[in-house]
Amino acid sequence: MPEGDTIHYAALRVGGALTGHVPDRIVTPHPSFARDRWPERLAGRPVEAVEARGKHLLLHFGGGLAIHSHLRMTGAWRVLPRGEPWPRSPRAAWLVIGRGDDAVVQFGGPVLELLTEARLRSDPRLRGLGPDIVAAAPFDEARFLRRLREDDPTRTFGDALLDQHTVAGIGNFWKSEGCWAAGVDPWRALAAVSDDEALAVVRALRPLMQQSATDGRQDRYRTIYDRAGRACPRCGAASRIRLRGQGDDNRTTYWCPECQS
């Protein structure tokens, strides 16, 4: 699943192509939109802003309409200059917004909807988000800790970090990398994780995720993720990185049993 830095990077690129302009064309190839009349409803409206909130991407159009997207496990946003090969089949495109030589394409859905700004403001999926770890605005550490402590104290810390109600933007990759960087055991119950330890994880992650959001180079921060069985970069050959499914969704967690305690 794309994480918060990936969505912020997509918003930066999509915004660069569309913000301040009226699209030349809007096409909704997927059969799900056959009766929704998006091209007619958005015709002549400029794109006023493109933003990311956690893992949600929003395109704000003039006249009080907005497109809301959540990519879940399968979706992707791409800005494709004319003549550049598409990374997926055109049949996988749910939305194509053209301006000049660029085509902004959303592939694979699965959450893609046109809403009024009023409805967007009241949407519980957005209103319920925790502080965005990638956003330029100062990160609200007190709010993060308050929501963390409102959670089930027996829940494992790594699983809690994926709860977008607590902190928006962290996914499986950054959960594993952040806990390793701060030396915190992702399997420890919340009740046994101090505020200082919880903050050490988000403070370690925030600058890395913000940098990744500007250039799209998330993989350069890969230290332990997807490296089960290899020597721990901190402990050396004395310990090997392990992996195991965590939480109700069995999301894979990577950690070092030696130096994360």
N, C-alpha and C positions, 0 to 999 in steps of 0.2 A: 504493500500500500504506500503510495506517495506520502511523504511526511511534510511537516510544516514548511521546512526550508525549500522543498521542491515546489510546493504550491506558491510560495512567495516569489520564487524564481520565475515560475510560469506567469504570475500576475505582472511581474516586471516586464517580461517580454511581450505579453499580450497587450499590456497598457502602452508600451512603446509603439506598437503597431497601430493601435486604435484610438487612444485617448485624444479627445479634441476633434475627432473627425466623424463624419457620417459615412458609414460603410457603403461601398459600392454595391454589395450584394450580400444577402443572408439566405442560406439554404439549410433546410433541415431534412437530410436524406432519410433518416430513420423512419420506418413506418409508424412508430409511436406518435409522431408529430403530424401525421397526415391532416388532421382536422384542427390543428392549433393555430394556424395562420400567423406564425412568427414573422415571416417576411413582410406581410401586410401590416402587422401591429407595430413593427420596429422601423418601417420605412421612413426615411427622412429624419430619424432621431440620431443625434450625435452620441457617441460614447463619452460620457462625462468623467468617468473614473473606472479603474480596475483595481480591485484590492483582494488581498487574502486575509482570512480570519481563521487561524489555525489551519485546518485541512480543507476549508471551504474557499472557493474562488467566486468572486462577485463582479459582474460587469454592470455598471450603472449607466442607463440611457436617459437622455432628456425626456421630459414629460412624465417622470415618475415610474418608469419600468426598470426592472433589473433581471438579469440572468443569474441564477444560483446553480453552482456546480459543486459536486463532491465526487471524487474519482473512485473512492473505495479501492478495490483490489485491481480493477481492470482498466480504468480510464487514463487518459493522457491529454494534455494540451500541447499543441505544437504551433509555431509560427513558421510557415513554409514559403520562402520566396518563390516566385514564378520559375518553373523549370526544375525545381529541386524535387527529387523523388520522394514520394510519401513513404513514411516508415511503416505504415499499415495499409491494408487494402482500402480503397475509397468506400467500400461497403461497410467498413467499420466506423465511418464518420457519422456522428450524430448531429454535428453542427459545423457549418462552414461560414465564416464571416470574412468577406473579401474587401480589401482596401488597397488600391493601386496594384503593386506587384506582389503583395503579401496575401496569403490566405491563413487566417487563424482557424485551426481545426481542433475540435474536441472529438477524440476517438473513444469509443467503448462505453460511453455513459458513465455510470449507470444512473446518477442523480443529476438531472439537467432540467431546469424548470424556469419559466418566465413568470415573475411575480411583480406585484405593485410594490413600491417602496414602503408603503404602509404595512403591507403584509410581511415584508422582509423584516421590518423593525420589530414585529411581534413574534417572529418565528422562534419557537422554543429551542430549535437546534442551534441557533446562533446566540440567543439571549442566555442560554445555559452554559456557554463556553467559559472555561477558566481563562486566566491571563495568558496571552499569546507570547510564547517564549521567543519568537522570531521578530515580532513587531518592533518598530523603532521606538515607540513610546516606552518609558521606563517600565520594567517588569514589576508587577505588584506582588512582592514577596509575601506580604502579610496575607493577602487574599489567597495566594497559593497554599500557604501553611494552614489557613483556616479551613479551606476546602479539603485539604489532605487529612486534617484531624476530624473532619465530619464523616470521613469514610469508615468502613468497618476496620477496627484496629487489628483484626486477625488477617486481613488481606495482605498479600505479599507486596513489598514495596515496588518491585519491578512491574507488577500487574497494575498497581495504582497509578504509576506514571503514564500509562496508556489511556487513562480515563480523561477524556477531553473536557469533562466538567471540572477537573482539578487543575490541569494545565493543558493549554491548547497547542498542538503541533508536534508533540513527541510521539514517535512510533517505535517499531521494534528495533530498528537500527540504532537510533539515538538512545533508547532506553539502555541497551546493552553497553554502548560506548560510554555513556554518561556515568553509569554505575561503576564501570571499570576505572574510568579516569579519576573518580572521587574515592575509589577504594571501598565502596559500599556494597554489601551483599544484597543482590536483588531478591533473594529468597527470604530475607528477614521480614517478620511481620511489622506492619506499620507502627504498632505500639513500641517496638524495640528500635525504631529509627528515630534519632534525635532531629530536632529542627535544623541544627547546624549541618548534619549529614544530608538531609533532604535539600537544603539550600546549596550545599557544595556541588550536588549533581547538576542543578539547573544553572548555577553560575559557571560550571565547567562547560556546559553545552551551549549556552546562549551565544557567546561570540563565534563559536564554530558554526552554528546553524545560521547565524546572520551572515557570515562570510559566504557560506554555501548558497544562501539565498541570493547573493549578488552575482555569483559566477557559475552556479550549477555544478560545482565540482565537489559533491558530497563525498565521493569515494576516497579522496585523499585523506579523509579523517578515519578511514577504516583501520582499526587496530586489532580488534578481536572478533568483530562480527563476521560470521561465515568462516571462521578459522578454528573450528573445533579440532582438537587433537594436536594443534601446534603448541610450541612452547609459549608460555606467557611472556609478553614483551617486558614485563617488569620483573618477574621472578626468574626468567630464564628457563633452562631445561628442568629445573626443580619442580615445575608444575605445568600442566597442560590445560588449555582452554577447553571447557566443557559446554555442552548444550543440552537443553531440556525444554519441553513445552511447559508454558506457565499460564495460569488463569483458566477461566471457563472457556476461552477461545483457543486454548492450547498454543499460544503465540510463543515462538521459539526465543529462548533467552540464552545468551552466551555470557560466560563469566569464568573467572579464575577462582577455584576453591581455596587457594593458598593466600592470596593477598587481598581478597575481598571478604572481609569478616565483619 
